Amino acid sequence: MEKGNRMTHEHDNKHRGWIGVDFDGTLAEYNHWVSPTHVGQPIGQMVDRVKRWIAEGREVRIFTARVWPFNMPITPDLQLLPDYQPDARTIQAAAAALAIRDWCQTHIGQVLTITCVKDYAMTELYDDRAVQVEKNTGRLVGYSTREPQKPAPPKCANCDSAMPEGCGGLFRDEGPLCRLNHEDATA
C-alpha cells in the first residue's frame, strides 16, 4: 500500500476496535451457576467464529460478569501486586478469570483478554442476553429471549404491509391505495 495515502493493513486491523463475546451461554455451555471455576463445554459454532476472527487479525475479548469487580481488562500477563489484599468477591473473580483463561487456551488455542467493561473501542457484542436496538431510534432489531413473544401480524398478500387488526385483507388494490384501504377498514 502507498505510504501516506492509505493506512496499512496492520494499522487498519489494530484500530478496528474489539469484538466482545460473552462466555456463559454464548461461548461455553451454561445451564446454571455451579462455582466461579466451573466452565462449560465449548459451543462449536461460536468457538469457530472466534477463531476465524482471530485469524483475520481481529481482537476478540471475553466479555463476562464473572470477572466483576475488576474495572479494567484482564490481560494474559496480568500480575497482582504482592501487597494487594482482595475481598472475597475479588478472589472469586480472579479464580473465574484463571478458569476462563485456561479454557480459552484449551479450546481457542490462545488466551484472550477478559473484561466486564464496555468501552468506546468495542465494535460488537455477542451475548445470549443482549437484544439489539437500532441506533438512535429505540426500535428493536432483535427480540428478548426471556419475554413471551407476540406473533407477527399477518401481512397483506397484495401490498406486503402488516394488516391492522380488524382488516380482512380482501382488498384488491395494490401499493399505497391498498394500505389506505387497510386504514379505512379499521376506521
BELVENLIN-V930926 format. One record per backbone hydrogen bond with DSSP energy under -0.5 kcal/mol. NH is the residue of the N-H (numbers start at 1). CO is the residue of the C=O. If there is no record, write none. Layout:
NH,CO + NH,CO
//
This chain:
6,2 + 12,8 + 13,9 + 14,10 + 15,11 + 16,13 + 18,121 + 19,59 + 20,18 + 20,124 + 21,61 + 22,126 + 25,28 + 26,23 + 27,23 + 28,23 + 29,41 + 38,35 + 43,27 + 44,42 + 46,43 + 47,43 + 48,44 + 49,45 + 50,46 + 51,47 + 52,48 + 53,49 + 54,50 + 55,51 + 56,52 + 57,54 + 58,53 + 59,17 + 60,58 + 61,19 + 62,113 + 63,21 + 63,61 + 64,62 + 64,115 + 67,64 + 68,65 + 70,67 + 74,114 + 75,73 + 78,75 + 84,81 + 86,84 + 91,87 + 92,88 + 93,89 + 94,90 + 95,91 + 96,92 + 97,93 + 98,94 + 99,95 + 100,96 + 101,97 + 102,98 + 103,99 + 104,100 + 105,101 + 106,102 + 107,103 + 108,104 + 109,104 + 110,104 + 113,60 + 114,74 + 115,62 + 122,119 + 123,18 + 124,18 + 126,20 + 127,125 + 130,127 + 134,139 + 137,134 + 138,134 + 141,132 + 142,132 + 156,161 + 160,156 + 163,154 + 167,164 + 177,174 + 178,174 + 178,175 + 179,175 + 180,176 + 181,177 + 182,178 + 183,179 + 184,180 + 185,181 + 186,182 + 186,183 + 187,183 + 187,184
//
